[in-house]
Amino acid sequence: KYLPNQFYIVSINNLSKLQVNFYIKLAEYTDINMYLLSPGNDLWNRINTEEGIVNFTENINFEKEDKETIEKIFGSFGARFQNLIDVNISEHDIQLNSYFPYVDPTVSKNNEKKVTLLKQVQKQIIENNYKNKILIKGKDESLVLQASSNYLDQLKFIKNKIQEIIDSDKDISFNDIAIVSPQIEKIKPYLKYVFNSDFKIPYFALFEDYREISGIYNFLFEIIDISKKRISFDEINSLLSNRTAQDIFNFDDKEKEEILLIIKDSGFHWGLDSLERHGEFENTLEWTIQRITLGLLYDEDFFIKEKNLKSYIPKNSSLDLDKWVCLLSKIKDYINLFRSKNSFLNWLMIIRQILNDFQNQNYLFIDEIKNITEILNKYSKLVNTNTNLDINVLQEILNLCFSNRKRNPDKRRNEILISDMEKVRLIPHKIIFLMDMNENFYPRKVTKENINLLNKFFRLGDPSVRDKDLYMFLELLISCREKLIITWSEIDDKKQNLEISMPIRKFNKILDKDFNYADIRELNNTSELNNTSEL
């Protein structure tokens, strides 16, 4: 008699075993709804738009006969959550730095008459009540399903849609928008091409580290990484294949292939110099450079007996060998600089020296080099040690210095957020584009390992990648404030047909079944509904 019809338990990821057992027992007498989501401060008022703000009364009667619904009672608690904390802090003189990671950035539209499709779906999910039909009045673009031919067309559609939204609504800025994908690696190659061409749209890629952002830093880091290895033909090939290296020193793949043939033909085997080969000078990179240099100065028969060194002149070469001798010598010097132990300040001097050399070779990289230098200068104030550090420690410091800067969403300015579902599913945004909703990508396909005992003896409650992926969609849907636009590709990069994800197909059918078509006949000509009707 005194139990409500339904309980709503939100954010249950930290429940103790005792609490779980309590709710299991309670579920024998009433409905228990548990949600692994972070609702934000005004979730309940957002999904109660048609009722307006839910009033909180001091005297609450929990009997079923009470006219006020349980959903309204819980909603009023959610609406006054911040006030409840403030009162308790004041009464008990508690010193607390209260921080809400998922505070709703939108303004509640309590006076609007039209309840959007998105809000109606959110309310059905939270209430666990699907008896009421979904009603749409007029044109509603709060929940859109859009097919595209491929990844590139998806991104182009999203870019144009973003610009359209920004131009039409002054209350929405770029940082109110997120682009989410279950397989972010697939769209990486297209991002710069799409968002930086024609009109530029600023974006913050949460998955990126600084090596993916800065070609200069990527090349510098590759030199550091190769300095730890034994120098062979593969290492030289890797450095010369770096696109930024080709831009800095002004050569292309054709020249690279030709110089690699010359290096191999001249007798290079492995080793940077005699130090790496334990005193043996012959067949090292330094020995090879000196052979080519002698070939530029003397004829083919010139021979230095003391070094067992003979001049080398390549046949039918179109290369500027003076330029390549200089370049190979620079690479050798760079590697030798990193094959030492230095204090952090000395390491910074070495890095600045190399960056200045890059800048002297190609002045177009001045801004990029300046940014790297500024980051290093700021971090140098935090590292106060004269201890000599080897190259492995240097790499760890650089990773910490640059990766933290870009991976922290707090550093985002007025930029759209691009990330995978898992990282941003609980971060509220006014506009969310959920792309790549294809059967091949969502939910993720998992290869079962025989060695994993969970696969042999699965019990209720054991982790499931598929269930986790499915739930992430619900979390993302609840986090969306105004528009959720779901897209997918019909063809992959190998021209093979792609199917829409089965959960999204079912989701569309549920919506299709619940629509009140008497109110939405005028929408039949819109591209969004035409696409959904094909499913």
Buried (B, 14 or more C-beta within 10 A) or exposed (E): EEBBEBBBBBEEEEBEEEEEEEBEEBEEEEBBBBBBBBBBBBBBBBBBBEBEBBEBEEEEEEEEEEEBBBBBBBBBBBBBBEEEBEEEEEEEEEEEEEEEEBEBBBEBEEEEEBBBBBBBBBBBBBBEEEEEEBBBEEEBBBBBBBBBEBBBBBBBBBBEBBEEBBEEBEEBBBBBBBBBBBBBEBBBEBBEEBBEEEEEBEBBBBBBBBBBBBBBBBBBBBBBBBBEEEBBBEBBEBBBBBEBBBBBBEBEEEBBEBBBEBBEEBBBBBBBBBBBBEEBBBBBBBBBBBBBBBBEEBEEEBEEEEEEBBBBBBEEEEBEBEBBBEBBBBBBEBBBBBBEEBBBEBBBEBBBEBBEEBBEBBEEBEEBBEBBBEBBEEBBEEBEEEEEBEBEBBBEBBBEBBBEBBBEBEEBEEBBBBBBBBBBBBBBBBBBBBBBBBBBBBBEEEEEEEEEEEEEEEEEEEEBEEEBBEBBBBBBBBBBBBBBBBBBBBBBEEEEEBEBBEBBBEBBEEBBEBBEEEBBEEBEEBEBBEBBEEB
